[in-house]
Amino acid sequence: MREHLPAERVATLVTNTLVTLRGYHAALEQAWNADDRATAGAMAHKIAGVAGIYGCMALRGAAQALERALDTGEGDPDALCRALDDAVPPALAALDRWSDGG
């Protein structure tokens, strides 16, 4: 992306992505706490998509695992939700560094 777009445009895109991921994660947490597993799964799906586009593979994998567990009933959704929560801060930090040109 940095090779094809001006630095200001890259910074704007990544900054918008940071806002989007934070919003999706907050919506997932809210759904999870309300025991709304369908919405939590939808938010996990959205997180996985955005994370994959920006190369945040640990977050993508955690989100996909949670989504799959919620869809199939297999696995431990509580543990997978905690794993997703743990994967969010490093992904946000990496994107934040990237938005600054680092």
Helices and strands as residue ranges (DSSP letters): H 7-33, H 37-53, H 57-72, H 77-99
